Amino acid sequence: MLSRQKLFWLSSPYDISGTEARFLRAVRENCAYHIRHCPQYRMICEMEGFSPDQVQAAEDLARLPLLPTLFFKRHHVASMPRWRLALEVTSSGTSGNFSRVGFDWGSVLAEIPMVLRLGFYHRLVSLRPAHYVVLGYRPGRQDRMGVARTMFGLTHFAPPLGRFYALEWRAGAYVPNLDGAVKRLARWARGPLPVRIVAFPSYLWFGLKRLEELGLAVRLPKGSKILLAGGWKQHYAQEVDKSTLYTLARRVLGVEEENIHEFFGAVEHPIFFNTCKKHHFHIPAYARVIIRDVRTLKPLPMGEVGLVNLITPLLNATPVTSVMTDDLGYLTPGEDCGCGLTSPVLTILGRAGLSGITTCAAGAAQLLGKGEMP
């Protein structure tokens, strides 16, 4: 069995210490594959004097060639031809610059046990059917955005009775339908089955504030959940703390804090990060995170703020083994959280302020801003 499959199929979701040897072996194998099959990645490794056998301990992960997400937005690199891919996704459909990341069939088969293990751990999986209101893009053949794939994937933790999307593709463009989303939410709230809302945090906040201003409130059925994917992106100036958002959700929708889940990830790092019951992001066994100094890019100790470097051996189709994001964050010991998990906690503070990058979240927010509320 390949090292990647061993890591993703056999590992406990948050057993960082117990999976170290397995993770390092998978990373070495993954890097070697990209060196053999991706000329650009091989050239970068040669320029940095890197070889996979240099990764023998956890601290050696910092030696991996570091590719920023901006690199993937400006250059298309791949380690296998498109005809061999299971699928290809992009980081944005609203900007001229976007990442194209391919998924090989092995990565798809590795993703499934990862998502199921984490879904069961966080009690997202249910056999009871649910209605879904998605404050985001309706997926379709017209785009390959990773965020649309992620949000669609979140509608499978409970059997979907129906899905309503606030952004629909019509006549070659996305059209907002907030009016329909509110009406569908109110209708399903009167039924006996749970409702699950899938949204960006900023979308949920703006939508709930608008409902409150209009004097509209519903009480979603027992077992309803809110699943928040992504951050506040270009709306960081209007970002509110989690407790404020959760309080508003309870007041307007009747959804309690324990039924609100947040997720973190990136097209260039498709690992399933889910908040614990204390609403912190513990690093799953399928990834590692290094915080790097903004100026020198040297690894920083726990507690210090820097750029977030994400590492995973999941993909063979695209060399995203070690990716530098433009997010600022820091790590803290998992034991300090109090939820029972001991893997380190990643706290994301926001973007580093790089200009010229329009995200899918920001583009959708602009579209939704054109919608009319009842």
C-alpha positions, 0 to 999 in steps of 0.5 A: 500500500502506498504511503499516502493511502496508509496516512489517509486510510488508517490514521486517527484524525488528530493523532499528530504524534502517532502519524509522524513517521507515516506522514514524513514517509508520504511527504518524501514519496510525494516530493519524489513523484513531483520531481520525476513528473513536474519539470518546474518543480524539479528545477525549483528543488535543484535550485534549492538543493533539496532532495526528498531524503532530507525529510527525516524528522518533523523539523525537516518539513521546513526544508520543503520547497515553498510555493506561494499560492500567488505562484499557482495563480500566475503559473499553471504547473502539473505533475500529470496530463489532464486526461489522467485527472479525476477533476480540476478545480480553480481558486476563483471564478471572479478574477483574471488570476486563479489557481488551477489544481488537479486531483488525481484518482488516488487523491480522491480515494484518499479524501473520502476516508479523511472527510468521513473520519472527520465528519463522524468525529465532529458529528456532522454525519447524520442519516436523517435527511435535511434541507440545505440553503447554500449562500453561495454558488450553484455548482455546474459545468460552467465553472470549476471553483473549489469553493463551489465543490466544497459547499456542494460536498458539505451538503452530503453529510446528511441526505439532501432532501433539497438544495437552494442556492442563493447564486444561480447560473443564468444566461452566462452569469451568476444571478443572486436570489436572496429573496428566494433563499429567505422564502425557502428558509421560512418554508422549510422552517415550518417542517419537521426535518432539520435545515442546514445552512452552508455559507461564508461567515460574511454572507451569514452575518449580512443576511442575518442582519438584514433579516433582523432589520426587517423584523423577520425571524424563524426557528429552524427545526431541532437538529438544524446546523450552520456550516461556515466555509471560508473567511471574511476575505475582503470584508475583514474590516466588517468582521465580527467575533465568533460569539457575536455571530453565533448570538445573532444566529441563535436570535434570528434562527434559533440555532445554538452555538454547538450546531455551528461549525466552521471550516478552513482550507484552500484549493491549494491545500484541500485538507478538511479543517473543522472547528472543535466544540470550542470553535478552534481549528486543530491540525488534522493528522493529514496536514502539518502547519508551519508559521513563518516570519513575514520578512525572513520566512524562517519558522517561528515558535508557537504563539508568534504571528506569521505567514501560514505554511500548509503541508500535505502529501495528498495530491500527486497531480499538482505540486502543492506539497508545501504551500505558503498562503497569504494568511497571517496566523499562529499556533498554540498547544492543543492542550490549551484549548480544553476540548480534549484534542491535543494536536496544535491549534491554528488561529487565522488572523486574516490576510497579509494585505497582498493587493490584486487578488480578488477571491471567489468569496469577494466576487460572490459577495458583490453579486449577492449585494445586488439581490433584493430582500423581501 
